[in-house]
Amino acid sequence: MPQLVFITGASSGLGQALAWRFYQAGYSLALVARRIAATESWVAERRMDSDRCRIYSADVSMPESIMAIGQECLARQGVPDVVIACAGISIGVDTAERADIAIIAKTFAVNNTGTAASFHPFIRPMVERGSGVLVGIGSVNGIRGFPGHGANCPSKAAMISYCECLRGELRGTCVKVVTLCPGYIDTPLTRKNAYSMPFLMRADDFAEKAFRAIEAGASYRVIPWQMGVVAKFLRLLPNTLFDRIFAGRPRKPRDPAA
């Protein structure tokens, strides 16, 4: 039997790139997306074997929705070997704008509560089996806060902390927790950014390095590594200097519908 990977946010970007890399490695796929038609088209274009790929519809911002899909995956495909909570949103916000408070709430609902709800159905079955890997997607943006990123930066900081908590909770169970922190990856989300993105990486290249980190059971990995060096440097900067450097930086675009 092929190993099974369960991936949320599989309709585009990092989720899609990871799905393809795991498929190439011989895994069966359980792909979760809101945009089912787009995911089905992508699977058809890649000529994936239907016996090795199932697509599930869920809204990760609604815990009951994603937890129900987890149970459905268990019933149809069994206990995954790897679960990747890749669904996420990144929208610029301005706390002075009333509409952006809802954006902040939605960001945490998807990026944080959605991750926990994605993992929940599989933890006890993995523990009982004695193996499994849970992968959370953080970001180098979780290491410091940038103007206009009042939703994304804190949600990613919370992601990093949550995965660290979960890793401690599962210590000794043979279930591993991997935290991946992407730098700037070329996806539909980052193409909207109006500022420079050093060490920009193709999604497929990210997926290759992420796959290796997951297979190795790394507890924490920044991809690309150069952004890890930059992030550590920024973390060491005194607040006054950090604030001065980023004072004039273009902000992440707000939702035009907000």
ZARO-844783 format. One record per residue (C-alpha): x, y, z; residue number from 1. Coordinates in Angstrom, 3 decimals. Example, Ala and Ser with C-alpha at 12.3 -4.5 7.8 and 13.67 -1.06 7.14 Angstrom:
# residues 2
atom x->12.300, y->-4.500, z->7.800, num->1
atom x->13.670, y->-1.060, z->7.140, num->2
END
This chain:
# residues 258
atom x->0.000, y->0.000, z->0.000, num->1
atom x->1.351, y->3.481, z->-0.875, num->2
atom x->1.834, y->5.924, z->1.949, num->3
atom x->-0.895, y->8.564, z->2.295, num->4
atom x->-0.549, y->12.342, z->2.631, num->5
atom x->-3.474, y->14.594, z->3.618, num->6
atom x->-3.029, y->18.189, z->2.398, num->7
atom x->-5.273, y->21.204, z->2.980, num->8
atom x->-5.134, y->24.231, z->0.677, num->9
atom x->-4.477, y->21.940, z->-2.266, num->10
atom x->-6.126, y->24.054, z->-4.964, num->11
atom x->-3.112, y->26.331, z->-5.581, num->12
atom x->0.250, y->27.600, z->-4.386, num->13
atom x->2.267, y->25.668, z->-1.836, num->14
atom x->-0.416, y->23.047, z->-1.247, num->15
atom x->-0.543, y->22.160, z->-4.919, num->16
atom x->3.249, y->22.074, z->-5.265, num->17
atom x->3.537, y->19.796, z->-2.233, num->18
atom x->0.783, y->17.530, z->-3.543, num->19
atom x->2.649, y->17.030, z->-6.810, num->20
atom x->5.962, y->16.331, z->-5.060, num->21
atom x->4.415, y->13.718, z->-2.769, num->22
atom x->2.588, y->12.138, z->-5.694, num->23
atom x->5.879, y->11.858, z->-7.586, num->24
atom x->7.344, y->10.123, z->-4.538, num->25
atom x->4.645, y->7.441, z->-4.765, num->26
atom x->2.254, y->8.680, z->-2.097, num->27
atom x->-1.519, y->8.492, z->-2.368, num->28
atom x->-3.183, y->11.868, z->-1.911, num->29
atom x->-6.089, y->13.190, z->0.135, num->30
atom x->-6.492, y->16.733, z->-1.173, num->31
atom x->-8.676, y->19.261, z->0.645, num->32
atom x->-9.815, y->22.439, z->-1.085, num->33
atom x->-12.708, y->24.871, z->-1.308, num->34
atom x->-12.298, y->25.214, z->-5.075, num->35
atom x->-13.065, y->21.654, z->-6.067, num->36
atom x->-13.370, y->22.336, z->-9.811, num->37
atom x->-9.935, y->23.967, z->-9.974, num->38
atom x->-8.382, y->21.074, z->-8.072, num->39
atom x->-10.069, y->18.485, z->-10.281, num->40
atom x->-8.810, y->20.290, z->-13.398, num->41
atom x->-5.274, y->20.376, z->-12.044, num->42
atom x->-5.365, y->16.663, z->-11.172, num->43
atom x->-6.648, y->15.874, z->-14.674, num->44
atom x->-3.949, y->18.026, z->-16.315, num->45
atom x->-1.260, y->16.141, z->-14.399, num->46
atom x->-2.888, y->12.815, z->-15.371, num->47
atom x->-2.848, y->11.576, z->-11.813, num->48
atom x->-4.020, y->8.037, z->-11.110, num->49
atom x->-7.578, y->8.290, z->-9.729, num->50
atom x->-6.892, y->5.294, z->-7.460, num->51
atom x->-4.195, y->7.316, z->-5.711, num->52
atom x->-5.992, y->10.636, z->-5.403, num->53
atom x->-9.185, y->11.736, z->-3.648, num->54
atom x->-10.437, y->15.316, z->-3.452, num->55
atom x->-12.462, y->16.586, z->-0.495, num->56
atom x->-14.398, y->19.833, z->-0.148, num->57
atom x->-14.072, y->21.750, z->3.118, num->58
atom x->-13.856, y->25.269, z->4.498, num->59
atom x->-10.839, y->25.233, z->6.809, num->60
atom x->-12.099, y->28.360, z->8.601, num->61
atom x->-14.991, y->26.251, z->9.947, num->62
atom x->-13.641, y->23.614, z->12.386, num->63
atom x->-16.594, y->21.264, z->12.041, num->64
atom x->-16.193, y->21.267, z->8.254, num->65
atom x->-12.525, y->20.278, z->8.196, num->66
atom x->-12.849, y->17.821, z->11.095, num->67
atom x->-15.689, y->16.049, z->9.273, num->68
atom x->-13.489, y->15.717, z->6.197, num->69
atom x->-10.749, y->14.269, z->8.379, num->70
atom x->-13.162, y->11.595, z->9.571, num->71
atom x->-14.224, y->10.927, z->5.982, num->72
atom x->-10.591, y->10.498, z->4.959, num->73
atom x->-10.067, y->7.997, z->7.783, num->74
atom x->-13.082, y->6.001, z->6.635, num->75
atom x->-12.193, y->6.040, z->2.926, num->76
atom x->-8.407, y->6.021, z->2.828, num->77
atom x->-7.225, y->5.135, z->6.316, num->78
atom x->-4.823, y->6.924, z->8.639, num->79
atom x->-2.486, y->9.288, z->6.748, num->80
atom x->1.249, y->8.985, z->7.170, num->81
atom x->1.649, y->12.743, z->6.733, num->82
atom x->-0.834, y->15.578, z->7.373, num->83
atom x->0.085, y->19.004, z->5.979, num->84
atom x->-2.016, y->21.975, z->7.115, num->85
atom x->-1.203, y->24.168, z->4.143, num->86
atom x->-4.423, y->26.190, z->3.841, num->87
atom x->-3.707, y->29.798, z->4.690, num->88
atom x->-4.512, y->33.382, z->3.830, num->89
atom x->-2.364, y->36.502, z->3.816, num->90
atom x->-4.088, y->39.873, z->3.429, num->91
atom x->-2.829, y->43.308, z->4.394, num->92
atom x->-4.709, y->45.090, z->7.156, num->93
atom x->-5.036, y->48.489, z->8.786, num->94
atom x->-6.380, y->48.269, z->12.330, num->95
atom x->-7.901, y->51.757, z->11.970, num->96
atom x->-10.257, y->50.322, z->9.336, num->97
atom x->-13.306, y->48.648, z->10.888, num->98
atom x->-13.644, y->46.120, z->8.046, num->99
atom x->-10.115, y->44.851, z->8.636, num->100
atom x->-10.986, y->43.536, z->12.110, num->101
atom x->-12.999, y->40.850, z->10.333, num->102
atom x->-9.967, y->40.105, z->8.121, num->103
atom x->-7.818, y->39.562, z->11.219, num->104
atom x->-10.422, y->37.208, z->12.694, num->105
atom x->-10.694, y->35.249, z->9.445, num->106
atom x->-6.907, y->34.977, z->9.153, num->107
atom x->-6.628, y->33.404, z->12.585, num->108
atom x->-9.626, y->31.162, z->11.857, num->109
atom x->-7.911, y->29.743, z->8.763, num->110
atom x->-4.232, y->29.862, z->9.683, num->111
atom x->-4.471, y->28.810, z->13.323, num->112
atom x->-7.773, y->27.271, z->14.396, num->113
atom x->-7.986, y->25.663, z->10.954, num->114
atom x->-4.598, y->24.023, z->11.436, num->115
atom x->-5.549, y->22.561, z->14.815, num->116
atom x->-8.862, y->21.323, z->13.406, num->117
atom x->-7.022, y->19.751, z->10.444, num->118
atom x->-4.717, y->17.822, z->12.789, num->119
atom x->-7.360, y->16.855, z->15.364, num->120
atom x->-8.988, y->13.806, z->13.678, num->121
atom x->-5.645, y->12.130, z->13.024, num->122
atom x->-3.743, y->12.533, z->16.295, num->123
atom x->-5.204, y->9.621, z->18.252, num->124
atom x->-5.189, y->7.220, z->15.274, num->125
atom x->-1.551, y->8.124, z->14.595, num->126
atom x->-0.607, y->7.658, z->18.240, num->127
atom x->-2.364, y->4.280, z->18.324, num->128
atom x->-0.543, y->3.208, z->15.155, num->129
atom x->2.765, y->4.489, z->16.504, num->130
atom x->3.744, y->6.704, z->13.583, num->131
atom x->2.801, y->9.846, z->11.684, num->132
atom x->3.936, y->13.349, z->10.803, num->133
atom x->1.968, y->16.560, z->11.343, num->134
atom x->3.234, y->19.523, z->9.329, num->135
atom x->2.352, y->23.130, z->10.150, num->136
atom x->3.177, y->26.000, z->7.806, num->137
atom x->4.611, y->29.004, z->9.609, num->138
atom x->6.546, y->31.812, z->7.921, num->139
atom x->9.598, y->33.970, z->8.391, num->140
atom x->6.978, y->36.714, z->8.822, num->141
atom x->6.199, y->35.106, z->12.168, num->142
atom x->9.582, y->36.154, z->13.539, num->143
atom x->8.987, y->39.931, z->13.495, num->144
atom x->6.010, y->42.173, z->12.820, num->145
atom x->5.899, y->44.341, z->9.701, num->146
atom x->3.651, y->47.357, z->8.998, num->147
atom x->0.438, y->46.305, z->7.276, num->148
atom x->0.895, y->42.662, z->8.313, num->149
atom x->-1.202, y->42.860, z->11.475, num->150
atom x->-3.038, y->39.673, z->10.524, num->151
atom x->-0.383, y->37.556, z->8.821, num->152
atom x->2.644, y->38.137, z->11.084, num->153
atom x->0.916, y->37.381, z->14.393, num->154
atom x->-0.957, y->34.407, z->12.933, num->155
atom x->2.315, y->32.911, z->11.709, num->156
atom x->4.021, y->33.626, z->15.027, num->157
atom x->1.147, y->31.774, z->16.678, num->158
atom x->1.599, y->28.918, z->14.179, num->159
atom x->5.247, y->28.504, z->15.132, num->160
atom x->4.377, y->28.547, z->18.834, num->161
atom x->1.420, y->26.166, z->18.398, num->162
atom x->3.536, y->23.577, z->16.588, num->163
atom x->6.138, y->23.816, z->19.323, num->164
atom x->3.426, y->23.185, z->21.926, num->165
atom x->2.075, y->20.230, z->19.953, num->166
atom x->5.555, y->18.782, z->19.507, num->167
atom x->5.960, y->18.745, z->23.285, num->168
atom x->2.540, y->17.180, z->23.799, num->169
atom x->3.345, y->14.349, z->21.389, num->170
atom x->6.859, y->13.723, z->22.634, num->171
atom x->7.383, y->10.008, z->23.154, num->172
atom x->4.443, y->8.962, z->20.953, num->173
atom x->6.393, y->8.428, z->17.683, num->174
atom x->4.222, y->11.120, z->16.056, num->175
atom x->6.434, y->13.930, z->14.779, num->176
atom x->5.570, y->17.604, z->14.375, num->177
atom x->7.364, y->19.543, z->11.640, num->178
atom x->7.250, y->23.335, z->11.400, num->179
atom x->8.052, y->24.734, z->7.961, num->180
atom x->8.693, y->28.461, z->7.638, num->181
atom x->8.707, y->29.592, z->4.005, num->182
atom x->10.392, y->32.797, z->2.978, num->183
atom x->9.126, y->34.444, z->-0.197, num->184
atom x->7.691, y->31.808, z->-2.523, num->185
atom x->6.297, y->32.620, z->-5.960, num->186
atom x->2.555, y->31.957, z->-5.505, num->187
atom x->-0.672, y->33.854, z->-6.308, num->188
atom x->-0.536, y->35.296, z->-2.764, num->189
atom x->2.958, y->36.800, z->-3.032, num->190
atom x->2.470, y->38.129, z->-6.568, num->191
atom x->0.255, y->40.839, z->-5.078, num->192
atom x->3.081, y->42.205, z->-2.922, num->193
atom x->4.339, y->45.650, z->-3.888, num->194
atom x->7.696, y->45.366, z->-2.101, num->195
atom x->10.956, y->43.571, z->-2.831, num->196
atom x->11.078, y->39.869, z->-1.930, num->197
atom x->14.674, y->38.699, z->-1.416, num->198
atom x->15.557, y->35.096, z->-2.233, num->199
atom x->12.218, y->34.568, z->-4.003, num->200
atom x->11.816, y->30.837, z->-4.643, num->201
atom x->9.737, y->28.844, z->-7.121, num->202
atom x->6.938, y->26.823, z->-5.502, num->203
atom x->8.271, y->23.552, z->-6.928, num->204
atom x->11.725, y->24.244, z->-5.486, num->205
atom x->10.155, y->24.951, z->-2.110, num->206
atom x->8.182, y->21.695, z->-2.325, num->207
atom x->11.354, y->19.710, z->-2.978, num->208
atom x->13.126, y->21.118, z->0.067, num->209
atom x->9.978, y->20.805, z->2.194, num->210
atom x->9.569, y->17.167, z->1.155, num->211
atom x->13.121, y->16.418, z->2.241, num->212
atom x->12.611, y->18.169, z->5.586, num->213
atom x->9.392, y->16.230, z->6.236, num->214
atom x->10.957, y->12.899, z->5.258, num->215
atom x->13.868, y->13.661, z->7.597, num->216
atom x->11.488, y->14.499, z->10.444, num->217
atom x->13.023, y->17.956, z->10.973, num->218
atom x->11.318, y->19.747, z->13.845, num->219
atom x->11.811, y->23.218, z->12.320, num->220
atom x->13.040, y->24.379, z->8.933, num->221
atom x->13.211, y->27.796, z->7.232, num->222
atom x->13.080, y->27.565, z->3.420, num->223
atom x->15.181, y->28.928, z->1.805, num->224
atom x->17.887, y->28.857, z->4.463, num->225
atom x->19.061, y->32.359, z->3.513, num->226
atom x->15.782, y->33.776, z->4.836, num->227
atom x->16.459, y->32.044, z->8.134, num->228
atom x->19.686, y->34.019, z->8.437, num->229
atom x->17.884, y->37.258, z->7.537, num->230
atom x->15.109, y->36.536, z->10.051, num->231
atom x->17.567, y->35.854, z->12.875, num->232
atom x->19.386, y->39.083, z->12.065, num->233
atom x->16.121, y->41.064, z->12.137, num->234
atom x->15.168, y->39.449, z->15.459, num->235
atom x->18.413, y->40.723, z->16.979, num->236
atom x->17.898, y->44.322, z->15.826, num->237
atom x->16.917, y->46.810, z->18.548, num->238
atom x->13.328, y->48.016, z->18.103, num->239
atom x->14.366, y->51.580, z->17.319, num->240
atom x->16.596, y->50.463, z->14.455, num->241
atom x->14.097, y->47.892, z->13.174, num->242
atom x->11.298, y->50.487, z->13.169, num->243
atom x->13.454, y->53.004, z->11.317, num->244
atom x->14.472, y->50.511, z->8.605, num->245
atom x->10.903, y->49.453, z->7.821, num->246
atom x->9.171, y->52.810, z->8.315, num->247
atom x->8.867, y->53.546, z->4.584, num->248
atom x->8.400, y->50.007, z->3.316, num->249
atom x->5.339, y->49.504, z->1.088, num->250
atom x->2.575, y->47.709, z->2.940, num->251
atom x->0.895, y->44.473, z->2.002, num->252
atom x->-2.259, y->45.253, z->-0.055, num->253
atom x->-5.540, y->45.342, z->1.813, num->254
atom x->-8.571, y->43.469, z->0.556, num->255
atom x->-10.156, y->45.829, z->-2.019, num->256
atom x->-13.599, y->44.529, z->-1.027, num->257
atom x->-13.106, y->45.450, z->2.640, num->258
END
